Amino acid sequence: MNTIKHKTSEKSIRELCTQSPFLLINTPCGVGRYKFNSIGYDNNDDIVLEYKLVNDNKYQDTSIIKHNIGEFYYLSATQLLYAFNYIARS
């Protein structure tokens, strides 16, 4: 039963990420533009979403972010839904 619930949640989140693959993320090193890359699971079997930093000339902090944090950013499903809710209300 839990596996079916997991697959349904993953499918719904994957569809959401495919429809809106880009996020602007305010990191400790500045704002970067990220693109959805993949879905995985952590040690607790919770969904983790991987976003990859995009080289975009509009965001001057990209090289600083890449150097200090790396090119990947990970979000939980809850964090992602919170971000989409915030965007929808803006």
C-alpha positions in Angstrom: 0.0 0.0 0.0 2.8 2.4 0.9 4.6 1.7 -2.4 1.4 2.6 -4.4 1.1 5.9 -2.4 4.8 6.7 -3.0 4.5 6.1 -6.8 1.4 8.2 -7.0 3.1 11.1 -5.1 6.2 10.8 -7.2 4.1 10.9 -10.5 2.2 13.9 -9.4 5.3 15.8 -8.3 7.2 14.8 -11.5 4.3 16.2 -13.6 4.4 19.5 -11.7 8.2 19.7 -12.1 7.9 18.9 -15.8 5.2 21.6 -16.4 7.3 24.2 -14.5 10.9 23.1 -14.5 12.6 26.3 -13.5 12.9 27.8 -10.0 14.7 30.9 -8.8 16.4 29.9 -5.5 17.8 32.4 -3.1 20.9 30.6 -1.7 23.3 31.9 0.9 25.6 32.9 -2.0 22.9 34.7 -4.0 20.0 34.0 -6.4 20.4 31.3 -9.0 18.2 29.9 -11.7 17.7 26.2 -11.4 16.1 23.5 -13.6 14.5 20.3 -12.4 16.8 17.4 -12.9 15.6 14.3 -11.1 13.6 12.7 -8.3 15.2 10.4 -5.7 14.7 9.3 -2.1 16.6 10.0 1.1 17.5 7.5 3.9 14.0 7.8 5.3 12.4 6.9 2.0 11.2 10.5 1.5 11.1 12.1 -1.9 14.0 14.5 -2.7 14.0 16.7 -5.8 17.3 17.6 -7.5 17.6 20.9 -9.3 20.6 21.8 -11.4 22.0 25.4 -11.6 21.6 26.9 -15.0 24.2 29.3 -16.5 22.0 32.3 -17.0 23.6 35.8 -17.7 20.6 37.4 -15.9 21.8 36.0 -12.6 25.3 37.3 -11.8 25.7 35.1 -8.7 25.8 31.9 -10.7 29.5 31.4 -10.6 29.7 32.2 -6.9 27.0 29.7 -6.2 28.6 27.1 -8.3 32.0 27.6 -6.6 30.7 27.6 -3.0 27.6 25.4 -3.0 27.9 23.3 -6.2 25.7 23.0 -9.2 22.9 20.9 -7.5 20.3 22.0 -5.0 18.0 19.5 -3.2 14.5 20.1 -2.0 12.0 18.0 -0.1 8.5 17.5 -1.6 7.2 19.8 1.1 9.7 22.6 0.3 8.9 22.3 -3.4 5.1 22.5 -2.8 5.7 25.5 -0.5 7.7 27.2 -3.3 5.0 26.6 -5.9 2.3 27.8 -3.5 4.3 31.0 -2.9 4.7 31.5 -6.7 1.0 30.9 -7.3 0.0 33.5 -4.7 2.5 36.1 -6.1 
